[in-house]
């Protein structure tokens, strides 16, 4: 009786009892007295009037009350079960999700409110499943990103210890490259967490020379561009300013350019453009090469998402660069987007205009 169905049945029984008592008092007491007075006024004795009342009214009233009580109890149990059954299903599904079964779903059935609850539960279950998938991918990606440089470092250090490798400049440069790879991953994770802190202020937004910032970011990748013989096309106004946090903007440009260099084939093309619009400034970074499949394009800004997991691992990506871009741009009041065709991919972001 502590369940919903039992409580509804008890409530219905209580209502039926109260209604029965009211009708019984009204019918068997007051109506009996009124009936007796009427019959006496018409020449009947009081005893015969009471007998007639018992035969004609009280018997049928008792039978009707019994039928009504049984019907109300049965209806209450039916309604209670109809309400409690989908709720029990939701409760059982929640228990399974807590145990790790994120594929469980419930059928939307019952009253509108319970169907709405089931729909909300299913949406929650899908979100939890997606978050769990992303968590597993992150653990796998991070483990791979750390395992490779650590394995290389271990091999170099063991070789140095055993005298197999000479401790020359080239060896130390290789060691430094592996350490730098781990440092970049750590910084990327820090930047992503920094942008995700709820209620965090947007940083020090101030007017900056956007053209100079883009040119400075390009210079950092000049060696990689020359090594891979990539052609760069800049389309920048002579004067262009915007409002942004300089550190955040540098991180955004670095991630987009690094992404473009990584996935542009040798002797390919990278384009960087910027233009002022009515209320903001639009910056675009495009590169030639295989495009991003349409099914993946909507997810590229999700954290730890990889379009091609094997290709990303081969090139050293951790699947968080574009998530950092989205987080930092939105933190500064802008927006991001991506477009892709068979031979070109374009990422863009906007910044508030300088006042």
C-alpha contacts under 8 A as a table, 3 or more apart, distances in Angstrom:
res1	aa1	res2	aa2	distance
1	X	4	X	7.75
1	X	5	X	7.48
1	X	6	X	4.18
1	X	7	X	5.94
1	X	10	X	7.88
2	X	6	X	6.23
2	X	7	X	6.38
3	X	6	X	5.29
3	X	7	X	6.17
3	X	84	X	7.85
4	X	7	X	5.15
4	X	8	X	6.13
4	X	80	X	6.21
4	X	81	X	7.93
4	X	83	X	7.64
4	X	84	X	5.84
5	X	8	X	5.20
5	X	9	X	6.16
5	X	76	X	7.69
5	X	77	X	6.04
5	X	79	X	7.35
5	X	80	X	3.65
5	X	81	X	5.31
5	X	83	X	7.33
5	X	84	X	5.99
6	X	9	X	5.01
6	X	10	X	6.08
6	X	77	X	7.18
6	X	80	X	7.00
7	X	10	X	5.03
7	X	11	X	6.10
7	X	80	X	7.94
8	X	11	X	5.06
8	X	12	X	6.16
8	X	76	X	6.07
8	X	77	X	7.19
8	X	79	X	7.83
8	X	80	X	5.69
9	X	12	X	5.07
9	X	13	X	6.08
9	X	73	X	6.13
9	X	76	X	4.75
9	X	77	X	5.39
9	X	80	X	6.88
10	X	13	X	5.01
10	X	14	X	6.06
11	X	14	X	5.07
11	X	15	X	6.20
12	X	15	X	5.07
12	X	16	X	6.07
12	X	72	X	6.60
12	X	73	X	6.50
12	X	76	X	5.96
13	X	16	X	4.95
13	X	17	X	6.04
13	X	69	X	7.40
13	X	72	X	7.17
13	X	73	X	6.11
14	X	17	X	5.07
14	X	18	X	6.21
15	X	18	X	5.18
15	X	19	X	6.10
16	X	19	X	5.08
16	X	20	X	5.90
16	X	68	X	7.99
16	X	69	X	6.16
16	X	72	X	7.10
17	X	20	X	4.95
17	X	21	X	6.06
17	X	69	X	7.92
18	X	21	X	5.11
18	X	22	X	6.21
19	X	22	X	5.16
19	X	23	X	6.12
20	X	23	X	5.13
20	X	24	X	5.79
20	X	65	X	6.69
21	X	24	X	4.94
21	X	25	X	5.98
22	X	25	X	5.30
22	X	26	X	6.02
23	X	26	X	5.01
23	X	27	X	5.69
23	X	28	X	7.93
24	X	27	X	5.14
24	X	28	X	5.35
24	X	29	X	7.42
25	X	28	X	5.50
25	X	29	X	5.28
25	X	30	X	6.88
26	X	29	X	5.83
26	X	30	X	5.26
26	X	31	X	6.13
27	X	30	X	5.97
27	X	31	X	4.68
27	X	32	X	6.52
27	X	58	X	7.94
28	X	31	X	5.96
28	X	32	X	5.38
28	X	58	X	6.76
29	X	32	X	5.21
29	X	33	X	6.24
30	X	33	X	5.20
30	X	34	X	6.23
31	X	34	X	5.04
31	X	35	X	5.95
32	X	35	X	5.08
32	X	36	X	6.07
32	X	50	X	7.33
32	X	53	X	6.76
33	X	36	X	5.13
33	X	37	X	6.28
34	X	37	X	5.23
34	X	38	X	6.28
35	X	38	X	5.19
35	X	39	X	6.21
35	X	49	X	7.34
35	X	53	X	7.24
36	X	39	X	5.17
36	X	40	X	6.10
36	X	46	X	6.20
36	X	49	X	5.26
36	X	50	X	6.26
36	X	53	X	7.90
37	X	40	X	5.14
37	X	41	X	6.10
37	X	46	X	7.96
38	X	41	X	5.11
38	X	42	X	6.42
39	X	42	X	5.06
39	X	43	X	6.52
39	X	44	X	5.33
39	X	45	X	7.45
39	X	46	X	7.62
39	X	49	X	5.84
40	X	43	X	5.16
40	X	44	X	4.69
40	X	45	X	5.68
40	X	46	X	6.15
40	X	49	X	7.21
41	X	44	X	7.24
44	X	48	X	6.56
44	X	49	X	6.40
45	X	48	X	5.35
45	X	49	X	6.16
46	X	49	X	5.05
46	X	50	X	6.22
47	X	50	X	5.22
47	X	51	X	6.22
48	X	51	X	4.99
48	X	52	X	6.10
49	X	52	X	5.14
49	X	53	X	6.19
50	X	53	X	5.05
50	X	54	X	6.20
51	X	54	X	5.15
51	X	55	X	6.18
52	X	55	X	5.08
52	X	56	X	5.98
53	X	56	X	5.29
53	X	57	X	5.41
53	X	58	X	6.51
54	X	57	X	5.80
54	X	58	X	4.82
54	X	59	X	6.28
55	X	58	X	6.58
55	X	59	X	6.08
56	X	59	X	6.50
56	X	60	X	6.83
57	X	60	X	5.46
57	X	61	X	5.92
58	X	61	X	4.97
58	X	62	X	6.03
59	X	62	X	5.26
59	X	63	X	6.30
60	X	63	X	5.10
60	X	64	X	6.02
61	X	64	X	5.10
61	X	65	X	5.97
62	X	65	X	5.08
62	X	66	X	6.15
63	X	66	X	5.13
63	X	67	X	6.26
64	X	67	X	5.15
64	X	68	X	6.04
65	X	68	X	5.06
65	X	69	X	6.06
66	X	69	X	5.13
66	X	70	X	6.27
67	X	70	X	5.25
67	X	71	X	6.09
68	X	71	X	5.07
68	X	72	X	5.97
69	X	72	X	5.18
69	X	73	X	6.15
70	X	73	X	5.22
70	X	74	X	6.15
71	X	74	X	5.13
71	X	75	X	6.01
72	X	75	X	5.05
72	X	76	X	5.97
73	X	76	X	5.07
73	X	77	X	6.18
74	X	77	X	5.18
74	X	78	X	6.18
75	X	78	X	5.03
75	X	79	X	6.10
76	X	79	X	5.17
76	X	80	X	5.92
77	X	80	X	5.02
77	X	81	X	6.05
78	X	81	X	5.23
78	X	82	X	6.15
79	X	82	X	5.01
79	X	83	X	6.24
80	X	83	X	5.19
80	X	84	X	5.84
81	X	84	X	4.93
81	X	85	X	5.66
82	X	85	X	5.70
82	X	86	X	7.33
82	X	110	X	6.61
83	X	86	X	6.36
83	X	87	X	6.77
83	X	110	X	6.53
83	X	111	X	7.55
83	X	114	X	7.87
84	X	87	X	5.09
84	X	88	X	5.99
85	X	88	X	5.13
85	X	89	X	6.31
86	X	89	X	4.89
86	X	90	X	6.26
86	X	107	X	7.83
86	X	108	X	7.94
86	X	109	X	6.70
86	X	110	X	6.85
86	X	114	X	7.36
87	X	90	X	5.05
87	X	91	X	6.15
87	X	114	X	7.47
88	X	91	X	4.93
88	X	92	X	6.09
89	X	92	X	5.13
89	X	93	X	6.10
89	X	106	X	6.69
90	X	93	X	5.03
90	X	94	X	6.09
90	X	106	X	6.30
90	X	118	X	6.93
90	X	121	X	7.62
91	X	94	X	5.10
91	X	95	X	6.31
92	X	95	X	5.05
92	X	96	X	6.35
93	X	96	X	5.06
93	X	97	X	6.23
93	X	104	X	6.22
93	X	105	X	6.80
93	X	106	X	6.91
94	X	97	X	5.08
94	X	98	X	6.20
95	X	98	X	5.07
95	X	99	X	6.38
96	X	99	X	4.97
96	X	100	X	6.44
96	X	101	X	5.41
96	X	102	X	7.66
96	X	104	X	7.21
97	X	100	X	5.03
97	X	101	X	4.75
97	X	102	X	5.21
97	X	103	X	7.93
97	X	104	X	6.97
97	X	125	X	7.53
98	X	101	X	7.33
101	X	104	X	6.17
102	X	125	X	6.23
102	X	126	X	7.44
102	X	128	X	6.92
102	X	129	X	5.12
103	X	125	X	7.41
103	X	126	X	7.68
103	X	129	X	7.05
104	X	125	X	7.43
105	X	121	X	7.94
105	X	122	X	5.70
105	X	125	X	7.29
106	X	118	X	6.17
106	X	121	X	7.77
106	X	122	X	6.71
107	X	118	X	6.77
108	X	114	X	7.40
108	X	115	X	4.49
108	X	116	X	7.39
108	X	118	X	5.22
108	X	119	X	6.43
109	X	114	X	6.97
109	X	115	X	5.24
109	X	118	X	7.86
110	X	114	X	6.00
110	X	115	X	6.12
111	X	114	X	5.40
111	X	115	X	6.22
112	X	115	X	5.09
112	X	116	X	6.10
113	X	116	X	5.08
113	X	117	X	6.26
114	X	117	X	4.85
114	X	118	X	6.20
115	X	118	X	4.99
115	X	119	X	6.22
116	X	119	X	5.08
116	X	120	X	6.18
117	X	120	X	5.12
117	X	121	X	6.07
118	X	121	X	4.98
118	X	122	X	6.15
119	X	122	X	5.13
119	X	123	X	6.26
120	X	123	X	5.12
120	X	124	X	6.16
121	X	124	X	5.01
121	X	125	X	6.09
122	X	125	X	4.95
122	X	126	X	6.18
123	X	126	X	5.13
123	X	127	X	6.25
124	X	127	X	5.10
124	X	128	X	6.10
125	X	128	X	5.07
125	X	129	X	6.05
126	X	129	X	5.04
126	X	130	X	6.12
127	X	130	X	5.04
127	X	131	X	6.08
128	X	131	X	5.06
128	X	132	X	6.06
129	X	132	X	5.05
129	X	133	X	6.14
130	X	133	X	5.00
130	X	134	X	6.18
131	X	134	X	5.07
131	X	135	X	6.04
132	X	135	X	4.93
132	X	136	X	6.19
133	X	136	X	5.21
133	X	137	X	6.20
134	X	137	X	5.00
134	X	138	X	6.00
134	X	303	X	7.58
134	X	304	X	6.38
134	X	305	X	7.33
135	X	138	X	5.04
135	X	139	X	6.22
136	X	139	X	5.17
136	X	140	X	6.19
137	X	140	X	5.03
137	X	141	X	5.89
137	X	304	X	6.67
137	X	305	X	7.91
138	X	141	X	4.97
138	X	142	X	5.76
138	X	304	X	5.55
139	X	142	X	5.25
139	X	143	X	5.91
140	X	143	X	5.16
140	X	144	X	6.18
141	X	144	X	5.11
141	X	145	X	6.06
141	X	304	X	7.75
141	X	313	X	7.94
141	X	318	X	6.11
141	X	319	X	7.72
142	X	145	X	5.01
142	X	146	X	6.07
142	X	318	X	6.81
143	X	146	X	5.27
143	X	147	X	5.75
144	X	147	X	4.97
144	X	148	X	6.22
144	X	313	X	7.80
145	X	148	X	5.89
145	X	149	X	7.23
145	X	182	X	7.59
145	X	185	X	7.77
145	X	313	X	7.67
145	X	316	X	7.04
145	X	317	X	7.97
145	X	318	X	6.78
146	X	149	X	5.88
146	X	150	X	6.07
146	X	182	X	6.44
147	X	150	X	5.16
147	X	151	X	5.84
148	X	151	X	5.24
148	X	152	X	6.26
149	X	152	X	4.99
149	X	153	X	5.98
149	X	178	X	4.95
149	X	179	X	7.00
149	X	181	X	7.13
149	X	182	X	7.07
150	X	153	X	4.97
150	X	154	X	5.99
150	X	178	X	7.56
151	X	154	X	5.05
151	X	155	X	6.14
152	X	155	X	5.07
152	X	156	X	6.17
152	X	178	X	7.26
153	X	156	X	5.13
153	X	157	X	6.03
153	X	175	X	6.26
153	X	178	X	6.84
154	X	157	X	5.21
154	X	158	X	6.03
155	X	158	X	5.24
155	X	159	X	6.09
156	X	159	X	5.07
156	X	160	X	6.08
156	X	165	X	7.53
156	X	171	X	7.87
156	X	175	X	7.36
157	X	160	X	4.97
157	X	161	X	6.01
158	X	161	X	4.97
158	X	162	X	6.11
159	X	162	X	5.14
159	X	163	X	5.95
159	X	164	X	4.91
159	X	165	X	5.34
160	X	163	X	5.04
160	X	164	X	6.10
160	X	165	X	5.20
160	X	166	X	6.63
160	X	167	X	6.65
161	X	164	X	7.74
162	X	165	X	7.87
163	X	166	X	6.74
165	X	171	X	7.86
166	X	171	X	7.31
167	X	171	X	6.02
167	X	172	X	7.05
168	X	171	X	5.44
168	X	172	X	6.53
169	X	172	X	5.21
169	X	173	X	6.12
170	X	173	X	5.04
170	X	174	X	6.29
171	X	174	X	5.15
171	X	175	X	6.29
172	X	175	X	4.94
172	X	176	X	6.01
173	X	176	X	4.98
173	X	177	X	6.11
174	X	177	X	5.07
174	X	178	X	6.45
175	X	178	X	5.33
175	X	179	X	6.36
176	X	179	X	5.10
176	X	180	X	5.94
177	X	180	X	5.02
177	X	181	X	6.24
178	X	181	X	5.13
178	X	182	X	6.70
179	X	182	X	5.27
179	X	183	X	6.29
180	X	183	X	4.92
180	X	184	X	6.15
181	X	184	X	5.23
181	X	185	X	6.47
182	X	185	X	5.15
182	X	186	X	6.25
183	X	186	X	5.06
183	X	187	X	6.14
184	X	187	X	5.10
184	X	188	X	6.09
185	X	188	X	5.08
185	X	189	X	6.32
185	X	318	X	7.28
186	X	189	X	5.23
186	X	190	X	6.24
187	X	190	X	4.97
187	X	191	X	6.08
188	X	191	X	5.10
188	X	192	X	6.18
188	X	320	X	7.14
188	X	321	X	6.99
188	X	324	X	7.39
189	X	192	X	5.11
189	X	193	X	6.20
189	X	320	X	7.64
190	X	193	X	5.19
190	X	194	X	6.03
191	X	194	X	4.98
191	X	195	X	6.27
191	X	324	X	6.52
192	X	195	X	5.30
192	X	196	X	6.35
192	X	320	X	7.58
192	X	323	X	7.05
192	X	324	X	5.01
192	X	327	X	7.02
193	X	196	X	5.08
193	X	197	X	6.51
194	X	197	X	5.74
195	X	200	X	7.82
195	X	324	X	7.25
195	X	327	X	5.24
195	X	328	X	5.66
195	X	331	X	6.82
196	X	327	X	6.73
197	X	200	X	5.61
201	X	331	X	7.69
202	X	205	X	7.13
202	X	245	X	7.78
202	X	331	X	5.12
202	X	332	X	5.24
202	X	333	X	7.89
203	X	245	X	6.02
203	X	332	X	7.55
204	X	244	X	7.43
204	X	245	X	5.25
205	X	243	X	5.72
205	X	244	X	4.59
205	X	245	X	4.62
205	X	246	X	7.79
205	X	332	X	7.29
206	X	242	X	7.94
206	X	243	X	5.02
206	X	244	X	5.62
206	X	245	X	6.47
206	X	354	X	7.93
207	X	241	X	6.55
207	X	242	X	5.54
207	X	243	X	4.52
207	X	244	X	6.69
207	X	354	X	5.61
208	X	213	X	7.99
208	X	241	X	5.54
208	X	242	X	5.67
208	X	243	X	6.13
208	X	244	X	6.91
208	X	246	X	7.45
209	X	212	X	5.48
209	X	213	X	6.36
209	X	239	X	7.75
209	X	240	X	6.20
209	X	241	X	4.71
209	X	242	X	6.90
210	X	213	X	5.01
210	X	214	X	6.23
210	X	240	X	5.65
210	X	241	X	5.03
210	X	242	X	6.18
211	X	214	X	5.27
211	X	215	X	6.25
211	X	236	X	6.58
211	X	237	X	7.37
211	X	238	X	7.52
211	X	239	X	6.88
211	X	240	X	5.76
211	X	241	X	7.29
212	X	215	X	5.12
212	X	216	X	6.05
213	X	216	X	5.15
213	X	217	X	6.21
213	X	250	X	7.34
214	X	217	X	5.11
214	X	218	X	6.24
214	X	253	X	7.20
215	X	218	X	5.09
215	X	219	X	6.34
216	X	219	X	5.18
216	X	220	X	6.78
217	X	220	X	5.43
217	X	221	X	7.20
217	X	250	X	6.98
217	X	253	X	6.53
217	X	254	X	6.42
218	X	221	X	5.44
218	X	222	X	6.44
218	X	257	X	7.63
219	X	222	X	5.01
220	X	223	X	7.52
221	X	224	X	5.32
221	X	225	X	6.09
221	X	257	X	7.82
221	X	258	X	7.91
222	X	225	X	5.03
222	X	226	X	6.13
223	X	226	X	5.21
223	X	227	X	6.06
224	X	227	X	5.07
224	X	228	X	6.25
224	X	261	X	7.57
225	X	228	X	5.44
225	X	229	X	5.82
225	X	230	X	5.08
225	X	231	X	7.49
225	X	261	X	7.21
226	X	229	X	4.78
226	X	230	X	6.39
227	X	230	X	7.91
228	X	266	X	5.12
228	X	267	X	6.46
229	X	266	X	6.05
229	X	267	X	4.82
229	X	268	X	7.45
230	X	264	X	7.90
230	X	266	X	6.21
230	X	267	X	4.70
230	X	268	X	5.10
230	X	269	X	5.63
230	X	270	X	7.00
231	X	267	X	6.66
231	X	268	X	6.19
231	X	269	X	4.70
231	X	270	X	6.16
232	X	269	X	5.91
232	X	270	X	4.91
232	X	271	X	5.73
232	X	272	X	7.73
233	X	269	X	7.48
233	X	270	X	6.28
233	X	271	X	4.63
233	X	272	X	6.31
234	X	271	X	5.94
234	X	272	X	5.03
234	X	273	X	5.81
235	X	271	X	7.77
235	X	272	X	6.28
235	X	273	X	4.47
235	X	274	X	6.59
236	X	240	X	7.87
236	X	272	X	7.87
236	X	273	X	5.52
236	X	274	X	5.40
236	X	275	X	7.07
237	X	240	X	6.04
237	X	274	X	7.29
237	X	275	X	7.03
240	X	275	X	7.83
240	X	276	X	7.50
241	X	353	X	7.00
241	X	354	X	6.14
242	X	280	X	7.74
242	X	281	X	6.72
242	X	351	X	6.34
242	X	352	X	5.98
242	X	353	X	4.55
242	X	354	X	4.57
243	X	351	X	6.51
243	X	352	X	5.47
243	X	353	X	5.76
243	X	354	X	5.10
244	X	248	X	7.52
244	X	249	X	6.59
244	X	332	X	6.32
244	X	351	X	6.80
244	X	352	X	7.44
245	X	248	X	5.29
245	X	249	X	6.08
245	X	332	X	7.19
246	X	249	X	5.11
246	X	250	X	6.11
247	X	250	X	5.16
247	X	251	X	6.32
248	X	251	X	5.11
248	X	252	X	6.19
248	X	328	X	6.11
248	X	329	X	7.72
249	X	252	X	5.03
249	X	253	X	6.13
249	X	328	X	7.93
249	X	329	X	7.82
250	X	253	X	5.26
250	X	254	X	5.99
251	X	254	X	5.06
251	X	255	X	6.11
251	X	325	X	7.58
252	X	255	X	5.29
252	X	256	X	6.27
252	X	324	X	7.41
252	X	325	X	5.01
252	X	328	X	7.21
252	X	329	X	7.49
253	X	256	X	5.24
253	X	257	X	6.00
254	X	257	X	5.25
254	X	258	X	5.87
255	X	258	X	5.09
255	X	259	X	6.03
255	X	321	X	5.73
255	X	322	X	7.05
255	X	325	X	7.01
256	X	259	X	5.05
256	X	260	X	6.17
256	X	285	X	6.86
256	X	321	X	7.81
256	X	322	X	7.40
256	X	325	X	7.70
256	X	347	X	7.55
257	X	260	X	4.96
257	X	261	X	6.08
257	X	285	X	7.22
258	X	261	X	5.19
258	X	262	X	6.03
259	X	262	X	5.15
259	X	263	X	6.39
259	X	321	X	7.87
260	X	263	X	5.52
260	X	264	X	5.95
260	X	270	X	6.91
260	X	285	X	7.52
260	X	286	X	7.00
260	X	287	X	5.75
261	X	264	X	5.43
261	X	270	X	7.67
261	X	287	X	7.98
262	X	315	X	6.85
263	X	287	X	7.87
263	X	289	X	7.06
264	X	268	X	5.84
264	X	269	X	7.10
264	X	270	X	7.54
264	X	287	X	6.03
264	X	288	X	5.80
264	X	289	X	5.46
265	X	268	X	5.32
265	X	288	X	7.48
265	X	289	X	6.09
268	X	287	X	7.58
268	X	288	X	5.91
268	X	289	X	7.22
269	X	287	X	5.65
269	X	288	X	5.41
270	X	285	X	7.30
270	X	286	X	5.69
270	X	287	X	4.37
270	X	288	X	6.62
271	X	284	X	7.84
271	X	285	X	5.73
271	X	286	X	5.00
271	X	287	X	6.18
272	X	283	X	7.46
272	X	284	X	5.67
272	X	285	X	4.64
272	X	286	X	6.46
273	X	283	X	5.81
273	X	284	X	5.24
273	X	285	X	6.71
274	X	281	X	7.03
274	X	282	X	5.50
274	X	283	X	4.32
274	X	284	X	6.23
275	X	281	X	5.81
275	X	282	X	5.48
275	X	283	X	6.77
276	X	280	X	6.29
276	X	281	X	4.42
276	X	282	X	6.31
276	X	353	X	7.81
277	X	280	X	5.30
277	X	281	X	5.60
277	X	282	X	7.09
279	X	352	X	6.69
279	X	353	X	6.14
280	X	350	X	6.31
280	X	351	X	5.52
280	X	352	X	4.51
280	X	353	X	4.63
281	X	350	X	5.40
281	X	351	X	5.21
281	X	352	X	6.32
281	X	353	X	5.95
282	X	348	X	6.91
282	X	349	X	5.94
282	X	350	X	4.54
282	X	351	X	6.72
283	X	348	X	5.50
283	X	349	X	5.48
283	X	350	X	6.15
284	X	346	X	6.66
284	X	347	X	5.71
284	X	348	X	4.20
284	X	349	X	6.65
285	X	346	X	5.70
285	X	347	X	5.33
285	X	348	X	6.22
286	X	344	X	6.88
286	X	345	X	5.45
286	X	346	X	4.08
286	X	347	X	6.19
287	X	344	X	5.64
287	X	345	X	5.56
287	X	346	X	6.64
288	X	343	X	5.63
288	X	344	X	4.37
288	X	345	X	6.53
289	X	342	X	7.79
289	X	343	X	4.98
289	X	344	X	5.67
289	X	345	X	7.56
290	X	342	X	5.87
290	X	343	X	5.15
290	X	344	X	6.68
290	X	345	X	7.88
291	X	340	X	5.38
291	X	341	X	5.30
291	X	342	X	4.79
291	X	343	X	5.54
291	X	344	X	5.69
291	X	345	X	5.64
292	X	296	X	6.61
292	X	297	X	6.09
292	X	307	X	7.32
292	X	340	X	5.78
292	X	341	X	7.26
292	X	342	X	7.77
292	X	345	X	7.11
293	X	296	X	5.40
293	X	297	X	6.21
293	X	340	X	7.82
294	X	297	X	5.12
294	X	298	X	7.38
294	X	340	X	7.90
295	X	298	X	6.73
295	X	299	X	7.92
296	X	299	X	5.38
296	X	300	X	6.33
296	X	307	X	6.13
297	X	300	X	5.54
297	X	338	X	7.05
297	X	339	X	7.46
297	X	340	X	7.65
298	X	301	X	7.57
299	X	302	X	5.41
299	X	305	X	6.96
300	X	305	X	6.21
300	X	306	X	7.20
300	X	307	X	7.15
300	X	322	X	6.86
300	X	323	X	7.84
301	X	305	X	7.45
301	X	322	X	5.08
301	X	323	X	4.76
301	X	325	X	7.94
301	X	326	X	6.47
302	X	305	X	5.57
302	X	320	X	7.69
302	X	322	X	7.47
302	X	323	X	5.50
303	X	319	X	6.50
303	X	320	X	5.08
303	X	322	X	7.54
303	X	323	X	4.94
303	X	324	X	7.93
304	X	318	X	6.78
304	X	319	X	4.21
304	X	320	X	5.04
304	X	323	X	7.78
305	X	319	X	5.24
305	X	320	X	7.17
306	X	309	X	5.35
306	X	312	X	6.87
306	X	319	X	5.42
307	X	312	X	7.81
308	X	311	X	5.39
308	X	312	X	6.06
309	X	312	X	5.19
309	X	313	X	6.16
310	X	313	X	5.26
310	X	314	X	6.24
311	X	314	X	5.10
311	X	315	X	6.37
312	X	315	X	5.22
312	X	316	X	6.05
312	X	317	X	5.07
312	X	318	X	7.37
312	X	319	X	7.69
313	X	316	X	5.02
313	X	317	X	5.82
313	X	318	X	7.37
314	X	317	X	7.85
317	X	320	X	7.89
317	X	321	X	7.94
318	X	321	X	7.34
319	X	322	X	7.50
319	X	323	X	7.96
320	X	323	X	5.10
320	X	324	X	6.24
321	X	324	X	5.21
321	X	325	X	6.44
322	X	325	X	4.84
322	X	326	X	6.23
323	X	326	X	5.17
323	X	327	X	6.12
324	X	327	X	5.10
324	X	328	X	6.06
325	X	328	X	5.43
325	X	329	X	6.01
325	X	336	X	7.96
326	X	329	X	5.32
326	X	330	X	6.04
326	X	335	X	7.24
326	X	336	X	6.05
327	X	330	X	5.44
327	X	331	X	6.07
328	X	331	X	4.95
328	X	332	X	6.48
329	X	332	X	5.25
329	X	333	X	6.59
329	X	334	X	5.21
329	X	335	X	6.12
329	X	336	X	7.12
329	X	349	X	7.15
329	X	350	X	7.55
329	X	351	X	7.50
330	X	333	X	4.99
330	X	334	X	4.85
330	X	335	X	5.56
330	X	336	X	7.78
331	X	334	X	7.33
332	X	351	X	7.39
333	X	351	X	6.92
333	X	352	X	6.78
334	X	349	X	6.90
334	X	350	X	4.98
334	X	351	X	4.96
334	X	352	X	6.54
335	X	349	X	5.56
335	X	350	X	5.43
335	X	351	X	7.59
336	X	347	X	7.58
336	X	348	X	5.70
336	X	349	X	4.25
336	X	350	X	6.58
337	X	347	X	5.93
337	X	348	X	5.41
337	X	349	X	6.42
338	X	345	X	7.55
338	X	346	X	5.71
338	X	347	X	4.45
338	X	348	X	6.26
339	X	345	X	5.90
339	X	346	X	5.14
339	X	347	X	6.46
340	X	343	X	7.86
340	X	344	X	5.91
340	X	345	X	4.23
340	X	346	X	6.08
341	X	344	X	5.39
341	X	345	X	6.27
